[in-house]
Amino acid sequence: MAQDLTAHQRLLDQLPEATVNQLPYYLRALTGLADSGVVTISSEGLARAAGVTPAKLRKDLSYLGSYGVRGVGYDVAYLCREIESALGLAHDWPVVIVGMGNLGLALAKYSGFDSRGFRVRAVLDVDPSVVGTRAGALIIRPISELAEAVSGTEAAIGVITAPASAAQDVCDQLVAAGVTSVLNFAPVLLRVPPTVDVRTMDLGVELQILAFHEQRRALAGVRTFPSASASASASVGRSMAAAQPSAGVVA
């Protein structure tokens, strides 16, 4: 058993970060194929489903020791298990969410986490008006109980859906409580110790990138720019949003 664990640790240590980032997309594609009754899939077919080139797919999967069978392809169920093992999804991971605004509430109620090996065990906020109310099946707890919530649920993963002004303080509290992985939805760069991993999902940044591509299409004549009235309304909306103060930990 110890030898198996050592071999698995060596496999994890040799996985490049770029490959780790891609594995969830392969798993999502494979899960969809399995649900459709597909038993085997070629590298070309799986690459197409995952949105990468066959060469990229084969290189990534080679780190797992999975090359498929020439003329047959990959065993979908077996490859699913391999990737799940590499990602640590053979275990259920408890998660705490801090910030019960609209986004936090939506994440707390999202049923897709369970099927992927994540269990939301505690939800917290600083706003007395929401503390004690429900977020899905859970009661929202005060932020003062964060350390207790982390230790009581053995959560290693924390999700921050607080405003940017509160995100660093929330992150510091999560790390102090023992959380070593943070998913951050606040539009701010968090400072953490080197032993803590942070993934930031800035929806505004993603929209700005899409706006760049829309601009290219407009300049190429593929589509038109938004009308002046629409642009003016958007500008006023941004100004009003910027003037609104953010309070507490509510997103």
C-alpha positions as CSV (number, residue, x, y, z in Angstrom):
1,M,0.0,0.0,0.0
2,A,2.8,2.4,0.9
3,Q,4.5,1.6,-2.4
4,D,1.3,2.4,-4.3
5,L,1.0,5.7,-2.5
6,T,4.7,6.6,-3.3
7,A,4.1,5.8,-7.0
8,H,1.0,7.9,-7.0
9,Q,2.9,10.8,-5.3
10,R,5.6,10.6,-8.0
11,L,3.0,10.7,-10.7
12,L,1.4,13.9,-9.2
13,D,4.8,15.5,-8.7
14,Q,5.7,15.1,-12.4
15,L,2.4,16.5,-13.8
16,P,3.1,20.0,-15.4
17,E,0.7,22.7,-14.2
18,A,-0.6,23.1,-17.8
19,T,-1.6,19.5,-17.9
20,V,-3.3,19.7,-14.5
21,N,-5.3,22.7,-15.7
22,Q,-6.4,20.6,-18.7
23,L,-7.4,17.4,-17.0
24,P,-10.8,18.6,-15.8
25,Y,-11.8,19.4,-19.4
26,Y,-10.8,15.9,-20.5
27,L,-12.8,14.5,-17.6
28,R,-15.8,16.6,-18.5
29,A,-15.7,15.4,-22.1
30,L,-15.2,11.8,-21.0
31,T,-18.1,12.0,-18.6
32,G,-20.4,13.3,-21.3
33,L,-19.2,10.5,-23.6
34,A,-19.8,7.9,-20.9
35,D,-23.3,9.3,-20.3
36,S,-24.0,8.9,-24.0
37,G,-23.0,5.2,-23.9
38,V,-19.6,5.6,-25.6
39,V,-17.2,2.9,-24.5
40,T,-14.1,3.7,-26.5
41,I,-13.0,7.0,-28.1
42,S,-10.1,7.8,-30.5
43,S,-7.6,10.5,-29.5
44,E,-9.0,12.6,-32.4
45,G,-12.5,12.2,-31.1
46,L,-11.6,13.0,-27.5
47,A,-9.4,16.0,-28.5
48,R,-12.3,17.4,-30.5
49,A,-14.7,16.9,-27.5
50,A,-12.2,18.7,-25.2
51,G,-11.3,21.5,-27.6
52,V,-7.6,20.6,-28.0
53,T,-5.4,19.1,-30.7
54,P,-4.8,15.3,-30.7
55,A,-1.1,16.0,-30.1
56,K,-1.8,18.0,-27.0
57,L,-4.2,15.4,-25.7
58,R,-1.7,12.5,-26.2
59,K,1.1,14.5,-24.5
60,D,-1.1,15.3,-21.5
61,L,-2.4,11.8,-21.1
62,S,1.1,10.3,-21.5
63,Y,2.0,11.8,-18.0
64,L,-0.7,9.4,-16.6
65,G,0.9,6.5,-18.4
66,S,-2.2,6.2,-20.6
67,Y,-1.5,5.9,-24.3
68,G,-4.7,4.2,-25.5
69,V,-4.7,1.2,-27.8
70,R,-3.7,1.7,-31.4
71,G,-6.7,1.2,-33.7
72,V,-9.1,1.1,-30.8
73,G,-8.6,4.3,-28.8
74,Y,-9.1,5.0,-25.1
75,D,-11.3,3.1,-22.8
76,V,-13.7,5.9,-21.6
77,A,-14.5,4.4,-18.2
78,Y,-10.9,3.5,-17.4
79,L,-9.6,6.9,-18.5
80,C,-12.2,8.6,-16.4
81,R,-11.0,6.7,-13.3
82,E,-7.3,7.5,-14.1
83,I,-8.0,11.3,-14.4
84,E,-10.3,11.2,-11.3
85,S,-7.5,9.6,-9.3
86,A,-4.9,12.1,-10.6
87,L,-7.2,15.0,-9.6
88,G,-7.9,13.6,-6.1
89,L,-11.5,13.0,-6.9
90,A,-11.5,9.5,-5.3
91,H,-12.2,11.5,-2.1
92,D,-15.0,13.9,-1.2
93,W,-13.6,17.4,-0.4
94,P,-15.5,19.5,2.1
95,V,-15.8,23.2,1.0
96,V,-16.8,26.4,2.9
97,I,-18.1,29.5,1.1
98,V,-17.7,33.0,2.6
99,G,-20.0,35.7,1.2
100,M,-23.7,35.0,0.8
101,G,-24.6,37.6,-1.8
102,N,-26.3,36.5,-5.0
103,L,-23.2,34.6,-6.3
104,G,-22.5,32.9,-2.9
105,L,-26.1,31.8,-2.6
106,A,-26.1,30.4,-6.2
107,L,-22.9,28.4,-5.5
108,A,-24.3,27.1,-2.2
109,K,-27.4,25.8,-4.0
110,Y,-25.5,24.4,-7.0
111,S,-26.1,20.6,-7.2
112,G,-23.3,20.0,-9.6
113,F,-20.6,20.1,-6.9
114,D,-21.8,16.8,-5.3
115,S,-21.4,14.8,-8.5
116,R,-17.8,16.1,-8.9
117,G,-16.6,15.2,-5.4
118,F,-17.1,18.5,-3.6
119,R,-19.4,18.9,-0.6
120,V,-20.4,22.4,0.6
121,R,-20.4,22.0,4.4
122,A,-20.6,25.6,5.7
123,V,-21.6,29.0,4.4
124,L,-20.8,32.2,6.2
125,D,-21.4,36.0,6.0
126,V,-20.9,39.1,8.1
127,D,-24.3,40.6,7.5
128,P,-26.6,40.0,10.5
129,S,-29.7,40.2,8.2
130,V,-28.7,37.0,6.4
131,V,-27.0,35.1,9.2
132,G,-29.4,32.4,10.4
133,T,-31.2,32.2,7.1
134,R,-31.0,29.3,4.7
135,A,-28.7,28.9,1.7
136,G,-29.9,25.7,0.1
137,A,-29.8,23.0,2.9
138,L,-27.4,25.0,5.1
139,I,-27.9,27.7,7.7
140,I,-25.7,30.8,7.1
141,R,-23.3,31.2,9.9
142,P,-21.6,34.4,11.2
143,I,-18.1,35.0,10.0
144,S,-17.0,34.9,13.6
145,E,-17.5,31.1,13.4
146,L,-15.2,30.7,10.4
147,A,-12.4,28.9,12.3
148,E,-14.9,26.6,13.9
149,A,-16.6,25.9,10.6
150,V,-13.3,25.0,8.9
151,S,-12.1,22.7,11.8
152,G,-15.5,21.1,12.2
153,T,-15.9,20.2,8.6
154,E,-12.2,19.5,8.0
155,A,-12.4,21.8,5.0
156,A,-9.2,22.3,3.0
157,I,-11.0,24.4,0.3
158,G,-12.5,27.8,0.8
159,V,-14.5,29.8,-1.7
160,I,-14.6,33.6,-1.5
161,T,-17.6,35.4,-3.0
162,A,-17.0,38.6,-0.9
163,P,-16.3,42.1,-2.4
164,A,-12.8,43.0,-3.3
165,S,-12.5,45.2,-0.3
166,A,-13.2,42.3,2.1
167,A,-11.5,39.5,0.1
168,Q,-8.0,39.7,1.6
169,D,-9.3,39.7,5.1
170,V,-11.5,36.7,4.4
171,C,-8.6,34.9,2.8
172,D,-6.4,35.6,5.8
173,Q,-9.0,34.2,8.1
174,L,-9.4,31.1,5.9
175,V,-5.7,30.5,5.8
176,A,-5.4,31.0,9.6
177,A,-8.1,28.4,10.1
178,G,-6.2,25.8,8.1
179,V,-7.6,26.2,4.5
180,T,-4.8,25.5,2.0
181,S,-6.8,26.0,-1.3
182,V,-8.8,29.1,-2.2
183,L,-11.2,29.7,-5.0
184,N,-11.6,33.5,-5.3
185,F,-14.4,35.3,-7.2
186,A,-13.4,38.7,-6.0
187,P,-11.7,41.0,-8.6
188,V,-8.5,41.3,-6.6
189,L,-5.1,39.6,-6.3
190,L,-4.8,37.8,-3.0
191,R,-1.6,37.5,-1.0
192,V,-1.1,34.0,0.5
193,P,1.8,31.9,1.9
194,P,3.6,29.7,-0.6
195,T,1.9,26.7,0.9
196,V,-1.6,27.9,-0.2
197,D,-3.0,27.6,-3.7
198,V,-5.3,30.3,-5.1
199,R,-7.5,30.2,-8.2
200,T,-9.1,33.5,-9.2
201,M,-12.2,33.7,-11.3
202,D,-12.7,37.3,-12.4
203,L,-15.8,37.4,-14.5
204,G,-15.2,41.0,-15.4
205,V,-11.8,40.1,-16.9
206,E,-13.4,37.3,-19.0
207,L,-16.0,39.7,-20.3
208,Q,-13.3,42.2,-21.2
209,I,-11.5,39.6,-23.2
210,L,-14.7,38.7,-25.1
211,A,-15.2,42.5,-25.7
212,F,-11.8,42.5,-27.4
213,H,-12.9,39.8,-29.8
214,E,-16.2,41.5,-30.5
215,Q,-14.3,44.7,-31.3
216,R,-12.2,42.8,-33.8
217,R,-15.4,41.4,-35.4
218,A,-16.9,44.9,-35.6
219,L,-13.7,46.4,-37.2
220,A,-13.7,43.6,-39.7
221,G,-17.3,44.3,-40.6
222,V,-18.6,41.0,-39.2
223,R,-20.9,42.8,-36.8
224,T,-21.6,46.4,-35.7
225,F,-20.5,48.3,-32.6
226,P,-23.3,48.8,-29.9
227,S,-25.4,51.9,-30.6
228,A,-24.4,55.2,-29.0
229,S,-27.4,55.1,-26.7
230,A,-26.5,51.6,-25.4
231,S,-22.9,52.6,-24.8
232,A,-24.0,55.8,-23.0
233,S,-26.3,53.7,-20.7
234,A,-23.5,51.3,-20.0
235,S,-21.2,54.1,-19.1
236,V,-23.7,55.6,-16.7
237,G,-24.2,52.2,-15.2
238,R,-20.5,51.7,-14.6
239,S,-20.3,55.2,-13.0
240,M,-23.2,54.4,-10.6
241,A,-21.7,51.0,-9.7
242,A,-18.4,52.6,-9.0
243,A,-20.0,55.1,-6.7
244,Q,-21.8,52.5,-4.6
245,P,-19.9,51.5,-1.4
246,S,-19.5,47.8,-0.7
247,A,-20.3,46.8,2.8
248,G,-19.3,43.7,4.8
249,V,-18.8,40.4,3.1
250,V,-21.9,40.4,0.9
251,A,-21.1,40.1,-2.8
